[in-house]
Amino acid sequence: MHPAEHAARHPGKAAIIMAESGERLTYRELDDRSNASAWQLRRLGMRRGDVVATLFANSPEVFVFGWAAQRTGLYQTAISNKLSARDVAYIVADSGARLLLVSPEYADLANAALAELPDVRAFLWTGADGRLEDWSVATADGPWTPVPDESAGTDLLYSSGTTGRPKGVMPALPTGAIGAETPLTRMGSGLYGMGEDTLYLSTSPLYHAAPLRWAMAVQQLGGTVVVMDRFDAHTALSLIERYAVTHGTFVPTHFIRMLKLPEEVRAGVDLSSLRAVVHAAAPCPVPVKEAMIEWLGPIVHEYYSGTESCGITAISSEEWLRKPGSVGRAVVGRLHIVDDSDRELPAGETGNVYFSDGPAFQYLNDPEKTAEAHNARGWATLGDIGHVDEEGYLFLSDRKSFMIISGGVNIYPQEIENVLVTHPSVADAAVIGVPCEEMGEMVLAVVQPAPGVDAGDSLAEELRQFTRHALGGVKTPKRVAFTDALPREPTGKLFKRKLRDEYRA
Protein backbone atom coordinates (compact mmCIF):
# COMPACT_ATOMS: atom_id res chain seq x y z
CA MET A 1 0.00 0.00 0.00
CA HIS A 2 0.92 3.68 -0.06
CA PRO A 3 0.48 6.45 2.55
CA ALA A 4 -2.09 8.01 0.19
CA GLU A 5 -4.34 4.99 0.73
CA HIS A 6 -4.01 5.28 4.51
CA ALA A 7 -4.77 9.00 4.25
CA ALA A 8 -8.06 8.15 2.52
CA ARG A 9 -8.99 5.46 5.06
CA HIS A 10 -7.61 6.96 8.29
CA PRO A 11 -7.00 10.69 7.62
CA GLY A 12 -6.64 11.68 11.27
CA LYS A 13 -4.24 8.91 12.25
CA ALA A 14 -0.70 9.97 13.17
CA ALA A 15 1.83 9.06 10.51
CA ILE A 16 4.69 10.77 12.37
CA ILE A 17 5.27 11.68 16.02
CA MET A 18 8.37 13.65 16.92
CA ALA A 19 9.37 11.78 20.05
CA GLU A 20 10.70 14.52 22.28
CA SER A 21 8.30 17.34 21.36
CA GLY A 22 5.20 15.26 20.70
CA GLU A 23 4.55 17.11 17.40
CA ARG A 24 2.31 15.00 15.14
CA LEU A 25 1.61 14.85 11.43
CA THR A 26 -1.47 12.92 10.34
CA TYR A 27 -1.69 10.77 7.23
CA ARG A 28 -3.92 13.38 5.61
CA GLU A 29 -1.39 16.14 6.33
CA LEU A 30 1.46 13.93 5.12
CA ASP A 31 -0.33 13.13 1.87
CA ASP A 32 -1.46 16.70 1.20
CA ARG A 33 1.98 18.18 1.80
CA SER A 34 3.63 15.38 -0.17
CA ASN A 35 1.37 16.13 -3.14
CA ALA A 36 2.15 19.86 -2.93
CA SER A 37 5.88 19.10 -3.00
CA ALA A 38 5.38 16.68 -5.91
CA TRP A 39 3.73 19.46 -7.98
CA GLN A 40 6.61 21.81 -7.15
CA LEU A 41 9.09 19.17 -8.31
CA ARG A 42 7.29 19.01 -11.63
CA ARG A 43 7.23 22.82 -11.91
CA LEU A 44 11.00 22.77 -11.46
CA GLY A 45 11.33 20.37 -14.38
CA MET A 46 12.10 17.23 -12.38
CA ARG A 47 11.10 14.12 -14.33
CA ARG A 48 11.23 10.37 -13.78
CA GLY A 49 14.80 9.16 -13.25
CA ASP A 50 16.14 12.57 -12.17
CA VAL A 51 18.04 12.92 -8.88
CA VAL A 52 17.18 15.24 -5.98
CA ALA A 53 19.44 15.62 -2.93
CA THR A 54 18.33 16.30 0.65
CA LEU A 55 20.21 17.55 3.71
CA PHE A 56 17.67 17.02 6.47
CA ALA A 57 17.50 16.74 10.23
CA ASN A 58 15.39 14.00 11.83
CA SER A 59 12.24 15.99 11.16
CA PRO A 60 8.86 15.75 9.35
CA GLU A 61 10.29 17.00 6.04
CA VAL A 62 12.14 13.69 5.71
CA PHE A 63 8.78 12.02 5.08
CA VAL A 64 6.86 14.81 3.37
CA PHE A 65 9.57 15.25 0.78
CA GLY A 66 10.55 11.57 0.76
CA TRP A 67 7.07 10.56 -0.38
CA ALA A 68 6.99 13.44 -2.88
CA ALA A 69 10.17 12.13 -4.52
CA GLN A 70 8.93 8.53 -4.33
CA ARG A 71 5.62 9.28 -6.07
CA THR A 72 7.25 11.32 -8.86
CA GLY A 73 9.69 8.64 -9.98
CA LEU A 74 12.83 10.36 -8.67
CA TYR A 75 16.01 9.11 -7.10
CA GLN A 76 16.47 10.72 -3.68
CA THR A 77 19.98 11.13 -2.32
CA ALA A 78 19.78 11.69 1.44
CA ILE A 79 23.04 13.26 2.63
CA SER A 80 24.48 13.02 6.14
CA ASN A 81 24.25 16.30 8.04
CA LYS A 82 27.52 15.36 9.79
CA LEU A 83 29.62 15.80 6.64
CA SER A 84 31.83 18.72 5.71
CA ALA A 85 30.69 21.21 3.07
CA ARG A 86 33.28 19.71 0.72
CA ASP A 87 31.82 16.21 1.08
CA VAL A 88 28.25 17.48 0.72
CA ALA A 89 29.25 19.21 -2.50
CA TYR A 90 30.99 16.05 -3.73
CA ILE A 91 27.89 13.90 -3.21
CA VAL A 92 25.52 16.42 -4.81
CA ALA A 93 27.80 16.69 -7.84
CA ASP A 94 28.54 12.97 -8.10
CA SER A 95 24.85 12.03 -7.85
CA GLY A 96 23.93 14.40 -10.65
CA ALA A 97 21.32 16.14 -8.48
CA ARG A 98 20.04 19.43 -9.89
CA LEU A 99 18.07 20.26 -6.75
CA LEU A 100 19.00 20.35 -3.04
CA LEU A 101 16.47 20.55 -0.17
CA VAL A 102 17.76 21.58 3.27
CA SER A 103 16.45 21.68 6.85
CA PRO A 104 16.76 25.21 8.33
CA GLU A 105 19.43 24.24 10.85
CA TYR A 106 21.84 23.27 8.04
CA ALA A 107 21.60 26.49 6.02
CA ASP A 108 25.23 27.47 6.68
CA LEU A 109 26.53 24.03 5.73
CA ALA A 110 24.44 24.01 2.55
CA ASN A 111 25.48 27.51 1.48
CA ALA A 112 29.13 26.58 1.93
CA ALA A 113 28.62 23.47 -0.22
CA LEU A 114 26.74 25.44 -2.86
CA ALA A 115 29.79 27.61 -3.44
CA GLU A 116 31.14 24.61 -5.40
CA LEU A 117 27.78 23.91 -7.13
CA PRO A 118 26.92 26.88 -9.34
CA ASP A 119 24.25 25.02 -11.35
CA VAL A 120 22.32 23.47 -8.46
CA ARG A 121 19.08 25.09 -7.32
CA ALA A 122 18.51 24.88 -3.57
CA PHE A 123 15.72 25.46 -1.07
CA LEU A 124 15.35 25.66 2.70
CA TRP A 125 12.33 23.76 3.96
CA THR A 126 11.19 26.97 5.62
CA GLY A 127 12.76 30.39 5.21
CA ALA A 128 15.39 31.70 2.82
CA ASP A 129 19.13 32.20 3.28
CA GLY A 130 21.77 33.06 0.68
CA ARG A 131 21.18 30.85 -2.36
CA LEU A 132 18.52 28.89 -0.47
CA GLU A 133 14.97 29.73 -1.52
CA ASP A 134 11.87 29.05 0.62
CA TRP A 135 10.21 25.69 -0.16
CA SER A 136 7.30 26.39 2.18
CA VAL A 137 6.34 29.47 0.16
CA ALA A 138 6.70 27.60 -3.15
CA THR A 139 4.33 24.85 -1.97
CA ALA A 140 1.94 26.91 0.18
CA ASP A 141 -0.94 26.86 -2.30
CA GLY A 142 -0.77 23.17 -3.25
CA PRO A 143 -2.25 21.57 -5.27
CA TRP A 144 -3.10 18.87 -2.72
CA THR A 145 -4.04 16.27 -5.34
CA PRO A 146 -1.60 13.82 -6.98
CA VAL A 147 0.37 14.81 -10.06
CA PRO A 148 -1.14 13.11 -13.13
CA ASP A 149 2.03 11.16 -14.01
CA GLU A 150 2.78 9.46 -10.70
CA SER A 151 5.40 6.70 -10.84
CA ALA A 152 7.52 4.96 -8.25
CA GLY A 153 10.90 6.39 -7.32
CA THR A 154 13.54 5.09 -4.94
CA ASP A 155 16.68 6.13 -3.07
CA LEU A 156 20.22 6.64 -4.35
CA LEU A 157 22.22 6.57 -1.15
CA TYR A 158 25.91 6.87 -0.48
CA SER A 159 28.06 4.60 1.63
CA SER A 160 29.73 6.24 4.60
CA GLY A 161 33.13 6.17 2.95
CA THR A 162 35.02 3.82 5.31
CA THR A 163 37.22 2.73 2.39
CA GLY A 164 37.67 6.05 0.59
CA ARG A 165 35.25 8.44 -1.10
CA PRO A 166 31.57 7.59 -0.49
CA LYS A 167 30.05 5.40 -3.21
CA GLY A 168 26.58 6.05 -4.61
CA VAL A 169 24.51 2.86 -4.60
CA MET A 170 22.09 3.05 -7.52
CA PRO A 171 19.34 0.43 -7.71
CA ALA A 172 17.09 -0.04 -10.70
CA LEU A 173 14.17 2.38 -10.74
CA PRO A 174 10.94 0.55 -9.78
CA THR A 175 8.53 -0.17 -12.63
CA GLY A 176 5.46 -1.10 -10.56
CA ALA A 177 2.82 0.95 -8.78
CA ILE A 178 3.86 3.56 -6.21
CA GLY A 179 2.38 1.37 -3.47
CA ALA A 180 4.00 -1.88 -4.57
CA GLU A 181 5.53 -4.18 -1.96
CA THR A 182 9.22 -3.87 -1.13
CA PRO A 183 11.52 -6.41 0.54
CA LEU A 184 11.18 -4.47 3.81
CA THR A 185 7.38 -4.31 3.76
CA ARG A 186 7.33 -8.07 3.17
CA MET A 187 9.78 -8.62 6.02
CA GLY A 188 7.97 -6.16 8.29
CA SER A 189 4.56 -7.75 7.88
CA GLY A 190 5.67 -11.35 7.44
CA LEU A 191 8.50 -11.69 9.97
CA TYR A 192 7.82 -8.95 12.52
CA GLY A 193 4.04 -8.51 12.48
CA MET A 194 4.09 -4.87 11.38
CA GLY A 195 0.82 -3.32 10.22
CA GLU A 196 -1.62 -0.51 10.82
CA ASP A 197 -1.38 -0.95 14.61
CA THR A 198 2.42 -0.58 14.62
CA LEU A 199 4.03 2.13 16.79
CA TYR A 200 7.58 2.13 15.46
CA LEU A 201 10.50 3.79 17.27
CA SER A 202 13.01 5.25 14.81
CA THR A 203 16.28 5.45 16.74
CA SER A 204 18.87 6.52 14.16
CA PRO A 205 19.60 9.31 11.65
CA LEU A 206 17.16 9.20 8.75
CA TYR A 207 19.84 9.93 6.16
CA HIS A 208 21.07 6.35 6.55
CA ALA A 209 19.68 3.55 4.42
CA ALA A 210 18.12 1.23 7.00
CA PRO A 211 16.52 3.88 9.26
CA LEU A 212 15.03 5.73 6.27
CA ARG A 213 13.81 2.59 4.50
CA TRP A 214 12.30 1.03 7.63
CA ALA A 215 10.46 4.21 8.63
CA MET A 216 8.99 4.58 5.14
CA ALA A 217 8.08 0.87 5.10
CA VAL A 218 6.14 1.35 8.34
CA GLN A 219 4.20 4.22 6.76
CA GLN A 220 3.56 2.09 3.68
CA LEU A 221 2.02 -0.48 6.06
CA GLY A 222 -0.05 2.22 7.80
CA GLY A 223 1.78 2.36 11.13
CA THR A 224 3.00 5.36 13.13
CA VAL A 225 6.67 6.36 13.18
CA VAL A 226 7.97 7.83 16.45
CA VAL A 227 11.14 9.74 15.51
CA MET A 228 13.99 10.29 17.97
CA ASP A 229 16.15 13.33 17.36
CA ARG A 230 19.20 11.35 18.46
CA PHE A 231 19.69 8.11 20.35
CA ASP A 232 20.02 8.04 24.11
CA ALA A 233 19.60 4.72 25.90
CA HIS A 234 17.50 5.95 28.84
CA THR A 235 15.39 8.20 26.60
CA ALA A 236 14.69 5.33 24.21
CA LEU A 237 13.33 3.15 27.03
CA SER A 238 11.20 6.02 28.33
CA LEU A 239 9.76 6.61 24.86
CA ILE A 240 8.83 2.96 24.49
CA GLU A 241 6.78 3.28 27.67
CA ARG A 242 5.31 6.72 26.84
CA TYR A 243 4.10 5.84 23.34
CA ALA A 244 3.45 2.10 23.88
CA VAL A 245 5.95 1.33 21.12
CA THR A 246 5.43 -2.05 19.46
CA HIS A 247 8.45 -2.22 17.14
CA GLY A 248 11.88 -0.65 16.92
CA THR A 249 15.13 -0.98 15.02
CA PHE A 250 18.47 -0.78 16.78
CA VAL A 251 22.17 -1.47 16.34
CA PRO A 252 24.42 -3.45 18.70
CA THR A 253 25.93 -0.24 20.11
CA HIS A 254 22.42 0.74 21.26
CA PHE A 255 22.03 -2.63 22.98
CA ILE A 256 25.36 -2.27 24.77
CA ARG A 257 24.42 1.19 26.05
CA MET A 258 21.01 0.02 27.26
CA LEU A 259 22.47 -3.02 29.01
CA LYS A 260 25.01 -0.82 30.82
CA LEU A 261 22.29 1.38 32.31
CA PRO A 262 21.80 0.87 36.07
CA GLU A 263 19.56 -2.10 36.80
CA GLU A 264 17.04 0.10 38.58
CA VAL A 265 16.68 2.24 35.44
CA ARG A 266 16.03 -0.76 33.21
CA ALA A 267 13.62 -2.27 35.71
CA GLY A 268 11.77 1.01 36.15
CA VAL A 269 10.26 1.22 32.63
CA ASP A 270 7.32 -0.71 31.21
CA LEU A 271 8.39 -2.35 27.95
CA SER A 272 5.45 -4.76 27.72
CA SER A 273 4.11 -3.13 24.54
CA LEU A 274 7.11 -4.33 22.53
CA ARG A 275 6.43 -7.05 19.97
CA ALA A 276 9.62 -7.00 17.89
CA VAL A 277 13.06 -5.48 18.45
CA VAL A 278 15.04 -5.66 15.21
CA HIS A 279 18.78 -5.10 14.92
CA ALA A 280 21.35 -4.97 12.12
CA ALA A 281 24.19 -2.75 10.79
CA ALA A 282 27.02 -4.53 12.65
CA PRO A 283 27.65 -7.97 14.16
CA CYS A 284 26.23 -8.30 17.67
CA PRO A 285 28.46 -9.92 20.31
CA VAL A 286 26.94 -13.20 21.47
CA PRO A 287 26.83 -12.25 25.19
CA VAL A 288 25.07 -8.96 24.32
CA LYS A 289 22.44 -10.75 22.23
CA GLU A 290 21.93 -13.34 24.97
CA ALA A 291 21.42 -10.59 27.53
CA MET A 292 18.89 -8.77 25.31
CA ILE A 293 16.83 -11.92 24.78
CA GLU A 294 16.95 -12.71 28.51
CA TRP A 295 15.76 -9.16 29.25
CA LEU A 296 13.11 -8.63 26.58
CA GLY A 297 12.15 -12.21 25.75
CA PRO A 298 12.22 -13.96 22.34
CA ILE A 299 11.23 -10.83 20.40
CA VAL A 300 14.78 -9.88 19.35
CA HIS A 301 15.26 -10.29 15.60
CA GLU A 302 18.33 -9.78 13.44
CA TYR A 303 18.94 -9.31 9.75
CA TYR A 304 22.01 -8.85 7.59
CA SER A 305 22.16 -6.71 4.48
CA GLY A 306 23.65 -3.43 3.26
CA THR A 307 22.85 -0.25 1.40
CA GLU A 308 23.20 -2.31 -1.80
CA SER A 309 20.37 -4.66 -0.69
CA CYS A 310 21.62 -7.35 -3.09
CA GLY A 311 20.48 -9.93 -0.54
CA ILE A 312 19.12 -10.18 3.00
CA THR A 313 19.31 -12.84 5.70
CA ALA A 314 17.12 -12.90 8.81
CA ILE A 315 16.94 -14.83 12.07
CA SER A 316 14.51 -14.97 15.00
CA SER A 317 15.36 -15.32 18.68
CA GLU A 318 14.32 -18.96 18.70
CA GLU A 319 16.56 -19.74 15.72
CA TRP A 320 19.44 -17.72 17.14
CA LEU A 321 19.33 -19.56 20.45
CA ARG A 322 19.88 -22.75 18.43
CA LYS A 323 22.50 -21.06 16.24
CA PRO A 324 24.20 -18.43 18.44
CA GLY A 325 26.24 -16.00 16.38
CA SER A 326 24.36 -16.60 13.13
CA VAL A 327 22.76 -13.78 11.13
CA GLY A 328 20.20 -16.16 9.66
CA ARG A 329 19.14 -17.66 6.37
CA ALA A 330 18.48 -15.84 3.11
CA VAL A 331 15.07 -14.20 2.78
CA VAL A 332 16.04 -12.11 -0.27
CA GLY A 333 18.39 -13.69 -2.83
CA ARG A 334 20.35 -16.94 -2.48
CA LEU A 335 23.52 -17.32 -0.37
CA HIS A 336 26.85 -18.57 -1.70
CA ILE A 337 30.30 -18.84 -0.12
CA VAL A 338 33.15 -18.71 -2.61
CA ASP A 339 36.92 -18.62 -2.37
CA ASP A 340 39.22 -16.08 -4.02
CA SER A 341 39.30 -18.26 -7.15
CA ASP A 342 35.50 -18.00 -7.42
CA ARG A 343 35.03 -21.66 -6.45
CA GLU A 344 31.84 -22.25 -4.44
CA LEU A 345 32.67 -23.72 -1.03
CA PRO A 346 30.75 -26.38 0.88
CA ALA A 347 29.01 -25.88 4.22
CA GLY A 348 31.39 -25.08 7.06
CA GLU A 349 34.18 -23.56 4.96
CA THR A 350 34.94 -19.85 5.30
CA GLY A 351 35.05 -17.63 2.24
CA ASN A 352 33.55 -14.58 0.56
CA VAL A 353 29.80 -14.08 1.06
CA TYR A 354 27.83 -13.62 -2.18
CA PHE A 355 24.15 -13.40 -3.11
CA SER A 356 22.54 -14.46 -6.36
CA ASP A 357 19.00 -13.67 -7.58
CA GLY A 358 18.76 -10.51 -5.47
CA PRO A 359 17.97 -6.92 -6.49
CA ALA A 360 20.41 -5.47 -9.00
CA PHE A 361 22.53 -2.40 -8.23
CA GLN A 362 25.52 -0.50 -9.49
CA TYR A 363 27.93 1.97 -7.94
CA LEU A 364 27.19 5.27 -9.63
CA ASN A 365 29.97 6.56 -11.89
CA ASP A 366 32.26 3.70 -10.85
CA PRO A 367 32.09 0.67 -13.17
CA GLU A 368 35.32 -0.68 -11.68
CA LYS A 369 33.87 -0.90 -8.15
CA THR A 370 30.64 -2.30 -9.58
CA ALA A 371 32.66 -5.04 -11.31
CA GLU A 372 34.63 -5.73 -8.11
CA ALA A 373 31.36 -6.32 -6.23
CA HIS A 374 30.22 -8.98 -8.72
CA ASN A 375 31.76 -12.25 -9.84
CA ALA A 376 31.71 -13.86 -13.28
CA ARG A 377 28.34 -15.43 -12.55
CA GLY A 378 26.78 -12.08 -11.68
CA TRP A 379 26.58 -12.82 -7.96
CA ALA A 380 27.04 -9.76 -5.72
CA THR A 381 28.95 -9.28 -2.46
CA LEU A 382 28.94 -6.72 0.34
CA GLY A 383 32.60 -7.50 1.02
CA ASP A 384 32.11 -9.77 4.03
CA ILE A 385 33.68 -13.10 4.96
CA GLY A 386 31.77 -15.98 6.55
CA HIS A 387 30.44 -19.50 6.26
CA VAL A 388 27.09 -21.28 6.13
CA ASP A 389 26.21 -24.42 8.06
CA GLU A 390 24.38 -27.47 6.77
CA GLU A 391 20.99 -25.78 7.33
CA GLY A 392 21.92 -22.66 5.39
CA TYR A 393 22.53 -20.35 8.36
CA LEU A 394 25.14 -17.68 7.72
CA PHE A 395 27.90 -16.90 10.23
CA LEU A 396 29.97 -13.79 9.51
CA SER A 397 33.66 -13.53 10.35
CA ASP A 398 34.41 -9.90 9.41
CA ARG A 399 34.86 -7.48 6.53
CA LYS A 400 37.49 -8.83 4.17
CA SER A 401 39.23 -5.45 4.12
CA PHE A 402 39.56 -5.47 7.93
CA MET A 403 41.24 -8.89 8.21
CA ILE A 404 44.62 -8.90 9.97
CA ILE A 405 47.35 -11.26 8.73
CA SER A 406 49.89 -11.81 11.49
CA GLY A 407 52.63 -14.36 10.96
CA GLY A 408 50.59 -15.86 8.13
CA VAL A 409 47.51 -16.34 10.34
CA ASN A 410 44.19 -14.72 9.41
CA ILE A 411 42.71 -12.84 12.39
CA TYR A 412 39.23 -11.33 12.30
CA PRO A 413 39.01 -8.14 14.42
CA GLN A 414 35.26 -8.44 15.01
CA GLU A 415 35.75 -11.58 17.09
CA ILE A 416 38.16 -9.74 19.41
CA GLU A 417 35.96 -6.63 19.57
CA ASN A 418 32.98 -8.78 20.57
CA VAL A 419 34.94 -10.03 23.57
CA LEU A 420 36.34 -6.68 24.66
CA VAL A 421 32.98 -4.85 24.76
CA THR A 422 31.68 -7.37 27.31
CA HIS A 423 34.30 -6.28 29.86
CA PRO A 424 32.68 -4.03 32.50
CA SER A 425 35.43 -1.42 32.18
CA VAL A 426 34.95 -1.01 28.42
CA ALA A 427 32.42 1.32 26.79
CA ASP A 428 33.54 0.63 23.21
CA ALA A 429 36.38 -1.09 21.39
CA ALA A 430 37.92 -1.44 17.95
CA VAL A 431 40.65 -3.78 16.78
CA ILE A 432 42.97 -3.06 13.86
CA GLY A 433 46.17 -4.40 12.37
CA VAL A 434 49.27 -2.22 12.48
CA PRO A 435 52.66 -2.90 10.86
CA CYS A 436 55.03 -5.24 12.66
CA GLU A 437 58.54 -5.95 11.36
CA GLU A 438 58.57 -9.51 12.63
CA MET A 439 54.96 -10.65 12.03
CA GLY A 440 53.87 -8.40 9.18
CA GLU A 441 50.96 -7.05 11.24
CA MET A 442 50.15 -7.10 14.92
CA VAL A 443 46.82 -6.76 16.72
CA LEU A 444 46.09 -3.37 18.29
CA ALA A 445 43.00 -2.79 20.41
CA VAL A 446 41.74 0.79 20.70
CA VAL A 447 39.50 1.03 23.76
CA GLN A 448 37.10 3.66 25.05
CA PRO A 449 36.95 3.08 28.84
CA ALA A 450 33.63 3.12 30.64
CA PRO A 451 32.82 6.37 32.50
CA GLY A 452 34.89 6.75 35.66
CA VAL A 453 37.39 4.03 34.72
CA ASP A 454 41.09 4.92 34.83
CA ALA A 455 42.88 3.99 31.62
CA GLY A 456 46.45 2.86 32.05
CA ASP A 457 48.87 -0.03 31.98
CA SER A 458 46.95 -1.99 34.61
CA LEU A 459 43.71 -1.92 32.62
CA ALA A 460 45.55 -2.66 29.39
CA GLU A 461 47.05 -5.82 30.85
CA GLU A 462 43.73 -6.81 32.40
CA LEU A 463 42.08 -6.56 28.96
CA ARG A 464 44.86 -8.56 27.33
CA GLN A 465 44.42 -11.36 29.85
CA PHE A 466 40.64 -11.16 29.49
CA THR A 467 40.98 -11.66 25.73
CA ARG A 468 43.61 -14.38 26.09
CA HIS A 469 41.30 -16.37 28.36
CA ALA A 470 38.44 -16.10 25.84
CA LEU A 471 40.28 -16.48 22.52
CA GLY A 472 43.82 -17.70 23.12
CA GLY A 473 47.21 -16.13 22.58
CA VAL A 474 47.18 -15.61 18.79
CA LYS A 475 44.14 -13.28 18.95
CA THR A 476 45.27 -11.41 22.05
CA PRO A 477 46.08 -7.75 21.32
CA LYS A 478 49.78 -7.07 21.47
CA ARG A 479 49.00 -3.47 22.38
CA VAL A 480 46.04 -1.67 23.93
CA ALA A 481 45.56 2.04 23.31
CA PHE A 482 42.92 4.21 24.97
CA THR A 483 40.76 6.94 23.48
CA ASP A 484 37.97 9.22 24.68
CA ALA A 485 35.65 8.12 21.86
CA LEU A 486 35.82 5.93 18.77
CA PRO A 487 34.87 7.41 15.38
CA ARG A 488 31.46 5.85 14.79
CA GLU A 489 28.43 6.75 12.73
CA PRO A 490 25.25 7.11 14.84
CA THR A 491 24.18 3.82 13.23
CA GLY A 492 27.08 2.13 15.00
CA LYS A 493 29.25 1.75 11.91
CA LEU A 494 32.90 2.25 12.77
CA PHE A 495 35.13 4.43 10.62
CA LYS A 496 37.85 1.82 10.80
CA ARG A 497 39.82 3.23 7.87
CA LYS A 498 40.18 6.53 9.73
CA LEU A 499 41.31 4.67 12.85
CA ARG A 500 43.83 2.57 10.93
CA ASP A 501 45.27 5.63 9.19
CA GLU A 502 45.72 7.37 12.53
CA TYR A 503 47.45 4.52 14.34
CA ARG A 504 49.49 3.24 11.41
CA ALA A 505 50.92 6.73 11.08
GIURKA-V600964 format. One record per helix or strand of 2 or more residues. SS is the DSSP state (H for helix, E for strand). FROM is the first residue (numbers start at 1). LEN is the number of residues. If there is no record, write none. Layout:
# GIURKA-V600964
ss = <SS,SS>
from = <FROM,FROM>
len = <LEN,LEN>
This chain:
# GIURKA-V600964
ss = <H,E,E,H,E,H,E,H,E,H,E,E,H,E,E,H,E,H,E,H,E,H,H,E,H,E,E,H,E,E,E,E,H,E,E,H,E,E,H,E,E,H,E,H>
from = <3,14,24,27,51,61,75,85,99,104,121,132,135,154,168,183,199,209,224,233,247,252,263,276,286,300,312,317,328,334,351,361,367,380,394,400,404,409,413,426,440,457,479,496>
len = <7,5,3,17,5,10,4,11,4,11,4,3,4,5,4,8,4,12,4,11,5,8,5,5,11,5,4,6,5,5,6,3,6,9,6,3,3,3,8,11,10,15,4,9>
